[in-house]
Amino acid sequence: MKYICLMKFRKKPTREMISQNLEWIEKDKKMGVKIDAIYWTLGRYDAVVIFDAPDEKTAMRMGLERAENLSAETMVAIPAEEARRLVE
């Protein structure tokens, strides 16, 4: 299942935070998560992560692990072609 996560830093990012995040990404891989892209952004959110996870609980666990450093809003992403079929 594909997800999009919009993130805001709770505090100024540090090298330690970035290093910790890289460790979490490796842990996520072991839980079956595949990160497609990570973007740091300007505007309302500081980062956007696009990823696949086996289920909603795994996606939620990712956000909870990072809650000290980030606030996150995670959405299920449905491919446009699948959504169009629902309308037909």
Gaussian input, Z-matrix of N, CA and C with variables (Angstrom, degrees):
# hf/3-21g

backbone

0 1
 N
 C     1     B1
 C     2     B2     1     A1
 N     3     B3     2     A2     1     D1
 C     4     B4     3     A3     2     D2
 C     5     B5     4     A4     3     D3
 N     6     B6     5     A5     4     D4
 C     7     B7     6     A6     5     D5
 C     8     B8     7     A7     6     D6
 N     9     B9     8     A8     7     D7
 C    10    B10     9     A9     8     D8
 C    11    B11    10    A10     9     D9
 N    12    B12    11    A11    10    D10
 C    13    B13    12    A12    11    D11
 C    14    B14    13    A13    12    D12
 N    15    B15    14    A14    13    D13
 C    16    B16    15    A15    14    D14
 C    17    B17    16    A16    15    D15
 N    18    B18    17    A17    16    D16
 C    19    B19    18    A18    17    D17
 C    20    B20    19    A19    18    D18
 N    21    B21    20    A20    19    D19
 C    22    B22    21    A21    20    D20
 C    23    B23    22    A22    21    D21
 N    24    B24    23    A23    22    D22
 C    25    B25    24    A24    23    D23
 C    26    B26    25    A25    24    D24
 N    27    B27    26    A26    25    D25
 C    28    B28    27    A27    26    D26
 C    29    B29    28    A28    27    D27
 N    30    B30    29    A29    28    D28
 C    31    B31    30    A30    29    D29
 C    32    B32    31    A31    30    D30
 N    33    B33    32    A32    31    D31
 C    34    B34    33    A33    32    D32
 C    35    B35    34    A34    33    D33
 N    36    B36    35    A35    34    D34
 C    37    B37    36    A36    35    D35
 C    38    B38    37    A37    36    D36
 N    39    B39    38    A38    37    D37
 C    40    B40    39    A39    38    D38
 C    41    B41    40    A40    39    D39
 N    42    B42    41    A41    40    D40
 C    43    B43    42    A42    41    D41
 C    44    B44    43    A43    42    D42
 N    45    B45    44    A44    43    D43
 C    46    B46    45    A45    44    D44
 C    47    B47    46    A46    45    D45
 N    48    B48    47    A47    46    D46
 C    49    B49    48    A48    47    D47
 C    50    B50    49    A49    48    D48
 N    51    B51    50    A50    49    D49
 C    52    B52    51    A51    50    D50
 C    53    B53    52    A52    51    D51
 N    54    B54    53    A53    52    D52
 C    55    B55    54    A54    53    D53
 C    56    B56    55    A55    54    D54
 N    57    B57    56    A56    55    D55
 C    58    B58    57    A57    56    D56
 C    59    B59    58    A58    57    D57
 N    60    B60    59    A59    58    D58
 C    61    B61    60    A60    59    D59
 C    62    B62    61    A61    60    D60
 N    63    B63    62    A62    61    D61
 C    64    B64    63    A63    62    D62
 C    65    B65    64    A64    63    D63
 N    66    B66    65    A65    64    D64
 C    67    B67    66    A66    65    D65
 C    68    B68    67    A67    66    D66
 N    69    B69    68    A68    67    D67
 C    70    B70    69    A69    68    D68
 C    71    B71    70    A70    69    D69
 N    72    B72    71    A71    70    D70
 C    73    B73    72    A72    71    D71
 C    74    B74    73    A73    72    D72
 N    75    B75    74    A74    73    D73
 C    76    B76    75    A75    74    D74
 C    77    B77    76    A76    75    D75
 N    78    B78    77    A77    76    D76
 C    79    B79    78    A78    77    D77
 C    80    B80    79    A79    78    D78
 N    81    B81    80    A80    79    D79
 C    82    B82    81    A81    80    D80
 C    83    B83    82    A82    81    D81
 N    84    B84    83    A83    82    D82
 C    85    B85    84    A84    83    D83
 C    86    B86    85    A85    84    D84
 N    87    B87    86    A86    85    D85
 C    88    B88    87    A87    86    D86
 C    89    B89    88    A88    87    D87
 N    90    B90    89    A89    88    D88
 C    91    B91    90    A90    89    D89
 C    92    B92    91    A91    90    D90
 N    93    B93    92    A92    91    D91
 C    94    B94    93    A93    92    D92
 C    95    B95    94    A94    93    D93
 N    96    B96    95    A95    94    D94
 C    97    B97    96    A96    95    D95
 C    98    B98    97    A97    96    D96
 N    99    B99    98    A98    97    D97
 C   100   B100    99    A99    98    D98
 C   101   B101   100   A100    99    D99
 N   102   B102   101   A101   100   D100
 C   103   B103   102   A102   101   D101
 C   104   B104   103   A103   102   D102
 N   105   B105   104   A104   103   D103
 C   106   B106   105   A105   104   D104
 C   107   B107   106   A106   105   D105
 N   108   B108   107   A107   106   D106
 C   109   B109   108   A108   107   D107
 C   110   B110   109   A109   108   D108
 N   111   B111   110   A110   109   D109
 C   112   B112   111   A111   110   D110
 C   113   B113   112   A112   111   D111
 N   114   B114   113   A113   112   D112
 C   115   B115   114   A114   113   D113
 C   116   B116   115   A115   114   D114
 N   117   B117   116   A116   115   D115
 C   118   B118   117   A117   116   D116
 C   119   B119   118   A118   117   D117
 N   120   B120   119   A119   118   D118
 C   121   B121   120   A120   119   D119
 C   122   B122   121   A121   120   D120
 N   123   B123   122   A122   121   D121
 C   124   B124   123   A123   122   D122
 C   125   B125   124   A124   123   D123
 N   126   B126   125   A125   124   D124
 C   127   B127   126   A126   125   D125
 C   128   B128   127   A127   126   D126
 N   129   B129   128   A128   127   D127
 C   130   B130   129   A129   128   D128
 C   131   B131   130   A130   129   D129
 N   132   B132   131   A131   130   D130
 C   133   B133   132   A132   131   D131
 C   134   B134   133   A133   132   D132
 N   135   B135   134   A134   133   D133
 C   136   B136   135   A135   134   D134
 C   137   B137   136   A136   135   D135
 N   138   B138   137   A137   136   D136
 C   139   B139   138   A138   137   D137
 C   140   B140   139   A139   138   D138
 N   141   B141   140   A140   139   D139
 C   142   B142   141   A141   140   D140
 C   143   B143   142   A142   141   D141
 N   144   B144   143   A143   142   D142
 C   145   B145   144   A144   143   D143
 C   146   B146   145   A145   144   D144
 N   147   B147   146   A146   145   D145
 C   148   B148   147   A147   146   D146
 C   149   B149   148   A148   147   D147
 N   150   B150   149   A149   148   D148
 C   151   B151   150   A150   149   D149
 C   152   B152   151   A151   150   D150
 N   153   B153   152   A152   151   D151
 C   154   B154   153   A153   152   D152
 C   155   B155   154   A154   153   D153
 N   156   B156   155   A155   154   D154
 C   157   B157   156   A156   155   D155
 C   158   B158   157   A157   156   D156
 N   159   B159   158   A158   157   D157
 C   160   B160   159   A159   158   D158
 C   161   B161   160   A160   159   D159
 N   162   B162   161   A161   160   D160
 C   163   B163   162   A162   161   D161
 C   164   B164   163   A163   162   D162
 N   165   B165   164   A164   163   D163
 C   166   B166   165   A165   164   D164
 C   167   B167   166   A166   165   D165
 N   168   B168   167   A167   166   D166
 C   169   B169   168   A168   167   D167
 C   170   B170   169   A169   168   D168
 N   171   B171   170   A170   169   D169
 C   172   B172   171   A171   170   D170
 C   173   B173   172   A172   171   D171
 N   174   B174   173   A173   172   D172
 C   175   B175   174   A174   173   D173
 C   176   B176   175   A175   174   D174
 N   177   B177   176   A176   175   D175
 C   178   B178   177   A177   176   D176
 C   179   B179   178   A178   177   D177
 N   180   B180   179   A179   178   D178
 C   181   B181   180   A180   179   D179
 C   182   B182   181   A181   180   D180
 N   183   B183   182   A182   181   D181
 C   184   B184   183   A183   182   D182
 C   185   B185   184   A184   183   D183
 N   186   B186   185   A185   184   D184
 C   187   B187   186   A186   185   D185
 C   188   B188   187   A187   186   D186
 N   189   B189   188   A188   187   D187
 C   190   B190   189   A189   188   D188
 C   191   B191   190   A190   189   D189
 N   192   B192   191   A191   190   D190
 C   193   B193   192   A192   191   D191
 C   194   B194   193   A193   192   D192
 N   195   B195   194   A194   193   D193
 C   196   B196   195   A195   194   D194
 C   197   B197   196   A196   195   D195
 N   198   B198   197   A197   196   D196
 C   199   B199   198   A198   197   D197
 C   200   B200   199   A199   198   D198
 N   201   B201   200   A200   199   D199
 C   202   B202   201   A201   200   D200
 C   203   B203   202   A202   201   D201
 N   204   B204   203   A203   202   D202
 C   205   B205   204   A204   203   D203
 C   206   B206   205   A205   204   D204
 N   207   B207   206   A206   205   D205
 C   208   B208   207   A207   206   D206
 C   209   B209   208   A208   207   D207
 N   210   B210   209   A209   208   D208
 C   211   B211   210   A210   209   D209
 C   212   B212   211   A211   210   D210
 N   213   B213   212   A212   211   D211
 C   214   B214   213   A213   212   D212
 C   215   B215   214   A214   213   D213
 N   216   B216   215   A215   214   D214
 C   217   B217   216   A216   215   D215
 C   218   B218   217   A217   216   D216
 N   219   B219   218   A218   217   D217
 C   220   B220   219   A219   218   D218
 C   221   B221   220   A220   219   D219
 N   222   B222   221   A221   220   D220
 C   223   B223   222   A222   221   D221
 C   224   B224   223   A223   222   D222
 N   225   B225   224   A224   223   D223
 C   226   B226   225   A225   224   D224
 C   227   B227   226   A226   225   D225
 N   228   B228   227   A227   226   D226
 C   229   B229   228   A228   227   D227
 C   230   B230   229   A229   228   D228
 N   231   B231   230   A230   229   D229
 C   232   B232   231   A231   230   D230
 C   233   B233   232   A232   231   D231
 N   234   B234   233   A233   232   D232
 C   235   B235   234   A234   233   D233
 C   236   B236   235   A235   234   D234
 N   237   B237   236   A236   235   D235
 C   238   B238   237   A237   236   D236
 C   239   B239   238   A238   237   D237
 N   240   B240   239   A239   238   D238
 C   241   B241   240   A240   239   D239
 C   242   B242   241   A241   240   D240
 N   243   B243   242   A242   241   D241
 C   244   B244   243   A243   242   D242
 C   245   B245   244   A244   243   D243
 N   246   B246   245   A245   244   D244
 C   247   B247   246   A246   245   D245
 C   248   B248   247   A247   246   D246
 N   249   B249   248   A248   247   D247
 C   250   B250   249   A249   248   D248
 C   251   B251   250   A250   249   D249
 N   252   B252   251   A251   250   D250
 C   253   B253   252   A252   251   D251
 C   254   B254   253   A253   252   D252
 N   255   B255   254   A254   253   D253
 C   256   B256   255   A255   254   D254
 C   257   B257   256   A256   255   D255
 N   258   B258   257   A257   256   D256
 C   259   B259   258   A258   257   D257
 C   260   B260   259   A259   258   D258
 N   261   B261   260   A260   259   D259
 C   262   B262   261   A261   260   D260
 C   263   B263   262   A262   261   D261

   B1=1.4322
   B2=1.5293
   B3=1.3169
   B4=1.4691
   B5=1.5325
   B6=1.3396
   B7=1.4617
   B8=1.5219
   B9=1.3359
   B10=1.4597
   B11=1.5217
   B12=1.3166
   B13=1.4586
   B14=1.5258
   B15=1.3299
   B16=1.4625
   B17=1.5224
   B18=1.3344
   B19=1.4629
   B20=1.5218
   B21=1.3467
   B22=1.4634
   B23=1.5250
   B24=1.3190
   B25=1.4625
   B26=1.5236
   B27=1.3186
   B28=1.4670
   B29=1.5301
   B30=1.3257
   B31=1.4636
   B32=1.5166
   B33=1.3099
   B34=1.4618
   B35=1.5315
   B36=1.3474
   B37=1.4690
   B38=1.5322
   B39=1.3119
   B40=1.4654
   B41=1.5261
   B42=1.3052
   B43=1.4681
   B44=1.5280
   B45=1.3314
   B46=1.4637
   B47=1.5289
   B48=1.3388
   B49=1.4687
   B50=1.5228
   B51=1.3150
   B52=1.4646
   B53=1.5247
   B54=1.3205
   B55=1.4635
   B56=1.5291
   B57=1.3333
   B58=1.4610
   B59=1.5257
   B60=1.3219
   B61=1.4592
   B62=1.5304
   B63=1.3272
   B64=1.4680
   B65=1.5295
   B66=1.3352
   B67=1.4670
   B68=1.5236
   B69=1.3433
   B70=1.4696
   B71=1.5224
   B72=1.3236
   B73=1.4693
   B74=1.5265
   B75=1.3277
   B76=1.4696
   B77=1.5296
   B78=1.3219
   B79=1.4671
   B80=1.5278
   B81=1.3346
   B82=1.4689
   B83=1.5279
   B84=1.3279
   B85=1.4705
   B86=1.5227
   B87=1.3272
   B88=1.4646
   B89=1.5252
   B90=1.3472
   B91=1.4691
   B92=1.5260
   B93=1.3417
   B94=1.4565
   B95=1.5126
   B96=1.3305
   B97=1.4659
   B98=1.5229
   B99=1.3297
   B100=1.4644
   B101=1.5247
   B102=1.3157
   B103=1.4619
   B104=1.5209
   B105=1.3336
   B106=1.4665
   B107=1.5194
   B108=1.3407
   B109=1.4653
   B110=1.5203
   B111=1.3277
   B112=1.4608
   B113=1.5209
   B114=1.3280
   B115=1.4625
   B116=1.5217
   B117=1.3128
   B118=1.4567
   B119=1.5176
   B120=1.3269
   B121=1.4557
   B122=1.5247
   B123=1.3141
   B124=1.4579
   B125=1.5250
   B126=1.3154
   B127=1.4575
   B128=1.5162
   B129=1.3209
   B130=1.4609
   B131=1.5302
   B132=1.3227
   B133=1.4648
   B134=1.5227
   B135=1.3278
   B136=1.4643
   B137=1.5230
   B138=1.3240
   B139=1.4678
   B140=1.5224
   B141=1.3288
   B142=1.4640
   B143=1.5233
   B144=1.3284
   B145=1.4580
   B146=1.5258
   B147=1.3190
   B148=1.4626
   B149=1.5234
   B150=1.3387
   B151=1.4628
   B152=1.5217
   B153=1.3265
   B154=1.4598
   B155=1.5199
   B156=1.3289
   B157=1.4620
   B158=1.5229
   B159=1.3286
   B160=1.4617
   B161=1.5294
   B162=1.3538
   B163=1.4627
   B164=1.5267
   B165=1.3444
   B166=1.4608
   B167=1.5247
   B168=1.3167
   B169=1.4632
   B170=1.5217
   B171=1.3086
   B172=1.4644
   B173=1.5214
   B174=1.3266
   B175=1.4688
   B176=1.5262
   B177=1.3195
   B178=1.4625
   B179=1.5229
   B180=1.3198
   B181=1.4654
   B182=1.5301
   B183=1.3326
   B184=1.4693
   B185=1.5248
   B186=1.3250
   B187=1.4601
   B188=1.5145
   B189=1.3208
   B190=1.4627
   B191=1.5222
   B192=1.3263
   B193=1.4658
   B194=1.5239
   B195=1.3182
   B196=1.4587
   B197=1.5297
   B198=1.3244
   B199=1.4663
   B200=1.5244
   B201=1.3090
   B202=1.4629
   B203=1.5285
   B204=1.3219
   B205=1.4614
   B206=1.5217
   B207=1.3435
   B208=1.4639
   B209=1.5175
   B210=1.3201
   B211=1.4627
   B212=1.5197
   B213=1.3220
   B214=1.4618
   B215=1.5202
   B216=1.3150
   B217=1.4616
   B218=1.5236
   B219=1.3285
   B220=1.4623
   B221=1.5203
   B222=1.3248
   B223=1.4597
   B224=1.5161
   B225=1.3302
   B226=1.4624
   B227=1.5204
   B228=1.3252
   B229=1.4692
   B230=1.5261
   B231=1.3250
   B232=1.4631
   B233=1.5215
   B234=1.3353
   B235=1.4684
   B236=1.5321
   B237=1.3237
   B238=1.4624
   B239=1.5207
   B240=1.3509
   B241=1.4654
   B242=1.5251
   B243=1.3316
   B244=1.4650
   B245=1.5253
   B246=1.3235
   B247=1.4631
   B248=1.5258
   B249=1.3333
   B250=1.4719
   B251=1.5210
   B252=1.3278
   B253=1.4720
   B254=1.5265
   B255=1.3214
   B256=1.4628
   B257=1.5238
   B258=1.3253
   B259=1.4589
   B260=1.5211
   B261=1.3123
   B262=1.4754
   B263=1.5065
   A1=108.15
   A2=116.04
   A3=122.09
   A4=109.83
   A5=115.53
   A6=122.19
   A7=110.02
   A8=114.83
   A9=122.35
   A10=106.09
   A11=116.50
   A12=121.48
   A13=109.14
   A14=115.81
   A15=122.52
   A16=107.22
   A17=117.07
   A18=120.80
   A19=112.42
   A20=114.25
   A21=122.17
   A22=107.31
   A23=115.99
   A24=119.75
   A25=108.87
   A26=117.14
   A27=121.15
   A28=110.80
   A29=115.63
   A30=121.34
   A31=107.96
   A32=116.15
   A33=120.58
   A34=109.77
   A35=117.07
   A36=119.54
   A37=111.64
   A38=115.35
   A39=121.73
   A40=108.56
   A41=115.88
   A42=120.07
   A43=110.73
   A44=115.87
   A45=119.66
   A46=110.77
   A47=116.78
   A48=120.44
   A49=110.65
   A50=116.41
   A51=120.53
   A52=110.03
   A53=117.08
   A54=121.38
   A55=110.63
   A56=116.17
   A57=120.66
   A58=110.74
   A59=116.91
   A60=120.67
   A61=110.89
   A62=117.06
   A63=120.02
   A64=111.01
   A65=116.70
   A66=120.60
   A67=110.46
   A68=116.95
   A69=121.02
   A70=110.87
   A71=116.88
   A72=120.56
   A73=110.14
   A74=117.07
   A75=120.22
   A76=110.77
   A77=116.82
   A78=121.14
   A79=109.93
   A80=116.52
   A81=121.01
   A82=111.06
   A83=116.75
   A84=120.63
   A85=110.79
   A86=116.60
   A87=120.90
   A88=111.68
   A89=117.36
   A90=121.70
   A91=111.45
   A92=116.90
   A93=120.35
   A94=115.07
   A95=116.96
   A96=121.16
   A97=109.49
   A98=115.81
   A99=121.47
   A100=107.29
   A101=116.64
   A102=120.88
   A103=108.41
   A104=115.60
   A105=121.44
   A106=111.30
   A107=116.52
   A108=119.70
   A109=110.16
   A110=115.17
   A111=122.93
   A112=106.45
   A113=115.97
   A114=121.40
   A115=109.22
   A116=117.08
   A117=120.96
   A118=105.17
   A119=116.86
   A120=120.29
   A121=112.20
   A122=114.93
   A123=122.58
   A124=107.40
   A125=116.58
   A126=118.62
   A127=112.44
   A128=115.55
   A129=122.48
   A130=113.26
   A131=117.12
   A132=121.64
   A133=109.67
   A134=115.49
   A135=120.95
   A136=112.88
   A137=116.38
   A138=119.91
   A139=110.10
   A140=114.69
   A141=122.76
   A142=107.04
   A143=116.12
   A144=121.26
   A145=107.90
   A146=116.13
   A147=122.35
   A148=106.05
   A149=115.96
   A150=118.68
   A151=112.02
   A152=114.78
   A153=123.25
   A154=107.31
   A155=115.68
   A156=121.39
   A157=108.57
   A158=116.95
   A159=119.73
   A160=113.62
   A161=116.81
   A162=119.74
   A163=110.00
   A164=115.36
   A165=121.29
   A166=112.23
   A167=117.53
   A168=120.29
   A169=111.05
   A170=116.73
   A171=120.34
   A172=109.99
   A173=117.19
   A174=120.91
   A175=110.27
   A176=117.28
   A177=121.01
   A178=111.05
   A179=116.78
   A180=120.83
   A181=110.95
   A182=116.10
   A183=119.78
   A184=110.42
   A185=117.07
   A186=120.83
   A187=112.80
   A188=116.43
   A189=120.21
   A190=111.83
   A191=117.16
   A192=120.24
   A193=111.82
   A194=116.48
   A195=120.80
   A196=113.02
   A197=117.67
   A198=122.13
   A199=113.96
   A200=117.97
   A201=120.05
   A202=111.17
   A203=116.76
   A204=121.56
   A205=114.06
   A206=116.93
   A207=120.72
   A208=111.32
   A209=115.98
   A210=119.69
   A211=105.65
   A212=116.45
   A213=119.43
   A214=111.36
   A215=114.32
   A216=122.71
   A217=105.83
   A218=116.33
   A219=121.18
   A220=109.69
   A221=115.38
   A222=121.86
   A223=109.97
   A224=116.26
   A225=121.19
   A226=106.62
   A227=116.85
   A228=121.68
   A229=108.80
   A230=115.75
   A231=121.56
   A232=107.68
   A233=117.85
   A234=119.89
   A235=110.92
   A236=116.29
   A237=121.86
   A238=111.91
   A239=117.61
   A240=118.47
   A241=111.61
   A242=117.30
   A243=120.35
   A244=110.98
   A245=116.78
   A246=120.76
   A247=110.75
   A248=117.58
   A249=120.76
   A250=110.94
   A251=117.31
   A252=120.27
   A253=111.43
   A254=117.28
   A255=120.64
   A256=111.47
   A257=116.35
   A258=121.64
   A259=111.11
   A260=117.54
   A261=121.54
   A262=112.16
   D1=136.80
   D2=-177.21
   D3=-92.23
   D4=140.03
   D5=179.27
   D6=-132.09
   D7=153.44
   D8=171.28
   D9=-124.04
   D10=128.37
   D11=-178.42
   D12=-119.72
   D13=124.08
   D14=176.83
   D15=-101.17
   D16=126.91
   D17=-172.86
   D18=-124.65
   D19=148.15
   D20=172.46
   D21=-126.01
   D22=135.37
   D23=176.37
   D24=-72.17
   D25=137.55
   D26=176.05
   D27=-81.16
   D28=-23.46
   D29=177.83
   D30=-148.07
   D31=171.01
   D32=-179.40
   D33=-59.57
   D34=129.25
   D35=179.32
   D36=-61.89
   D37=141.28
   D38=176.58
   D39=-122.79
   D40=168.33
   D41=176.56
   D42=-61.24
   D43=-35.71
   D44=179.19
   D45=-64.81
   D46=-41.53
   D47=178.13
   D48=-62.35
   D49=-42.52
   D50=-179.96
   D51=-65.03
   D52=-42.79
   D53=177.99
   D54=-61.86
   D55=-43.04
   D56=178.35
   D57=-62.54
   D58=-40.26
   D59=179.25
   D60=-63.50
   D61=-39.28
   D62=177.53
   D63=-62.96
   D64=-36.37
   D65=175.92
   D66=-65.44
   D67=-41.29
   D68=178.26
   D69=-62.68
   D70=-39.38
   D71=179.77
   D72=-60.74
   D73=-41.86
   D74=177.40
   D75=-64.09
   D76=-40.09
   D77=177.47
   D78=-64.89
   D79=-41.00
   D80=178.86
   D81=-59.22
   D82=-40.68
   D83=179.42
   D84=-57.78
   D85=-39.17
   D86=-179.84
   D87=-67.85
   D88=-22.06
   D89=177.49
   D90=-90.49
   D91=4.89
   D92=177.98
   D93=92.60
   D94=12.71
   D95=179.80
   D96=-87.48
   D97=135.72
   D98=175.37
   D99=-120.22
   D100=114.80
   D101=179.21
   D102=-86.74
   D103=120.32
   D104=179.14
   D105=-81.07
   D106=-41.59
   D107=-176.70
   D108=-161.14
   D109=147.60
   D110=171.51
   D111=-128.89
   D112=126.64
   D113=178.61
   D114=-125.25
   D115=133.79
   D116=167.02
   D117=-88.32
   D118=136.27
   D119=-171.29
   D120=-128.18
   D121=161.31
   D122=172.67
   D123=-99.01
   D124=151.60
   D125=177.25
   D126=109.09
   D127=-148.54
   D128=-172.95
   D129=-61.34
   D130=-36.51
   D131=-179.48
   D132=-114.05
   D133=151.35
   D134=-178.67
   D135=-91.37
   D136=-23.42
   D137=-178.42
   D138=-153.71
   D139=152.56
   D140=174.75
   D141=-128.98
   D142=131.14
   D143=177.85
   D144=-122.41
   D145=129.99
   D146=176.46
   D147=-112.76
   D148=124.42
   D149=-174.97
   D150=-150.75
   D151=163.39
   D152=172.29
   D153=-109.69
   D154=138.18
   D155=175.34
   D156=-136.52
   D157=151.94
   D158=-177.49
   D159=-62.99
   D160=-30.86
   D161=-177.53
   D162=-162.22
   D163=175.25
   D164=-177.40
   D165=-65.39
   D166=-35.95
   D167=-178.65
   D168=-64.43
   D169=-39.67
   D170=177.79
   D171=-65.29
   D172=-43.04
   D173=178.37
   D174=-61.88
   D175=-41.03
   D176=179.50
   D177=-65.93
   D178=-39.66
   D179=179.77
   D180=-59.12
   D181=-37.93
   D182=179.11
   D183=-58.86
   D184=-45.78
   D185=-179.93
   D186=-66.52
   D187=-40.67
   D188=-179.01
   D189=-64.83
   D190=-36.99
   D191=179.75
   D192=-64.91
   D193=-28.48
   D194=-175.91
   D195=-99.57
   D196=5.09
   D197=-171.78
   D198=-60.38
   D199=-27.92
   D200=179.45
   D201=-66.66
   D202=-35.93
   D203=-175.76
   D204=-99.96
   D205=-24.79
   D206=-171.93
   D207=-137.76
   D208=148.16
   D209=163.31
   D210=-103.14
   D211=144.69
   D212=-172.72
   D213=-138.57
   D214=147.05
   D215=171.60
   D216=-123.96
   D217=115.08
   D218=-175.55
   D219=-110.95
   D220=134.47
   D221=-178.35
   D222=-125.74
   D223=145.64
   D224=170.97
   D225=-76.30
   D226=135.45
   D227=179.31
   D228=-110.48
   D229=122.47
   D230=179.00
   D231=-107.44
   D232=125.27
   D233=179.38
   D234=-55.59
   D235=143.05
   D236=-176.80
   D237=-55.85
   D238=-39.95
   D239=-178.32
   D240=-63.15
   D241=-37.17
   D242=177.47
   D243=-68.20
   D244=-41.26
   D245=179.21
   D246=-63.73
   D247=-39.71
   D248=178.61
   D249=-61.91
   D250=-37.96
   D251=179.08
   D252=-63.65
   D253=-30.32
   D254=177.80
   D255=-67.11
   D256=-29.02
   D257=-178.51
   D258=-81.47
   D259=-30.82
   D260=-176.04
   D261=-70.63

